[in-house]
Amino acid sequence: MPRTLELTRPLAVFDIESTGVVPQRDRIVELAIQRIEPDGSVRKTVRRLNPQIPIPAGATAIHGISDADVATAPTFAEIAEKLYAFLDGCDLAGYNITGFDIPILEAEFHRAGIEFKTEGRKIIDAYNIFCKLYPRTLSAAYKLFCGKELEGAHGAAADAAATWEVIAGQLEKHPELPADADELAAYCEQSDPDAYDRARRFRWCGDELVVNFGKHAGRTLRDLAQNDPGFLRWILRGDFADDVKNLASNALIGKFPERNAK
């Protein structure tokens, strides 16, 4: 028999689609919840919501929901009380919910005049479990793709040799990967199609650049320039690539890249 999760409280497994990734600015356009009871019974709800702001084309390209699709849908405020009751007493689960879904859900409830708290709730994040089970270190990759323990890790010579073995192991285990160097380099660039700079410090979300690292992850470059310019000045003083510093420098004087111009 497959193993099942033993529950002492209801578990709400949920996912959110939105207008973007900044909780203070963006809005939910679709919310799906499976409320799993300790006896194994399941209650489900899926709601599309009118965000009351335009859905950027970049967001529609990801989740397929347009302004027309939600024009007659209720707003979050209109369903907030019933949703709060549906989640009452539940622990929470999802994929990367600590990084995105919970913050935007809390923000939506706050705008509706309801304080939704996670204190006292257990949080099960499948993304965090995935990262712990399959860490993205060179030593872990060496064990996975080469079947060996990496000796001398963090020594430059050992790490360089191991990296070459890992690439060979990846090609061996995944025949769908291109064996041509140019094509493999293109594949690496495609791993984050919305990345803007080479170090992936910023990425596109719709027509806005957002921070892709640190405590300000998810905030737009424009928002930071207007409301937290100290962070951009910190980038200028720090050990960042020239293209990242150029983005910060230009933003501080009100110059922002346009997606179609990239």
Secondary structure, DSSP 4 states (H G I P E B T S, - for coil): -------SS-EEEEEEEES-S-TTT--EEEEEEEEE-TTS-EEEEEEE---SSPPPHHHHHHH---TGGGTTSPPHHHHHHHHHHHHTT-EEEESSIIIIIHHHHHHHHHHTT-----TT--EEEHHHHHHHHS--SHHHHHHHHH-S--TTTTSHHHHHHHHHHHHHHHHHH-TTS--SHHHHHHHHHHTSTTB-STT-SEEEETTEEEE-SSTTTT-BHHHHHHH-HHHHHHHHHSS--HHHHHHHHHHHTT----GGG-
